[in-house]
Amino acid sequence: MKTDISKSDGSFRTHKSISPEEILAAGGATAFGRRSGKNNETLIKALENLPKPEPFTEEEWTDLMADLEKDK
């Protein structure tokens, strides 16, 4: 028996599950996003406000390369 993934088991109580049919009925992904208050501008703004990723230190890079070499 297939699991019905559209029903919440409590794992994601804050997230409503939306089916592809509901998105298509709304007019597609772009129209659905607009209707639910999401758009490219808010996404871009959120991505720009993320903290900058920190590069590996020289020691971390050396360790990583050594691990990769061992796993070959």
Secondary structure in CASP SS format (residue, H / E / C, confidence):
PFRMAT SS
TARGET T0000
AUTHOR 0000-0000-0000
METHOD secondary structure of the structure
MODEL  1
M C 1.00
K C 1.00
T C 1.00
D C 1.00
I C 1.00
S C 1.00
K C 1.00
S C 1.00
D C 1.00
G C 1.00
S C 1.00
F C 1.00
R C 1.00
T C 1.00
H C 1.00
K C 1.00
S C 1.00
I C 1.00
S C 1.00
P H 1.00
E H 1.00
E H 1.00
I H 1.00
L H 1.00
A H 1.00
A C 1.00
G C 1.00
G C 1.00
A H 1.00
T H 1.00
A H 1.00
F H 1.00
G H 1.00
R H 1.00
R H 1.00
S C 1.00
G C 1.00
K C 1.00
N C 1.00
N H 1.00
E H 1.00
T H 1.00
L H 1.00
I H 1.00
K H 1.00
A H 1.00
L H 1.00
E H 1.00
N C 1.00
L C 1.00
P C 1.00
K C 1.00
P C 1.00
E C 1.00
P C 1.00
F C 1.00
T C 1.00
E H 1.00
E H 1.00
E H 1.00
W H 1.00
T H 1.00
D H 1.00
L H 1.00
M H 1.00
A H 1.00
D H 1.00
L H 1.00
E H 1.00
K H 1.00
D H 1.00
K C 1.00
END
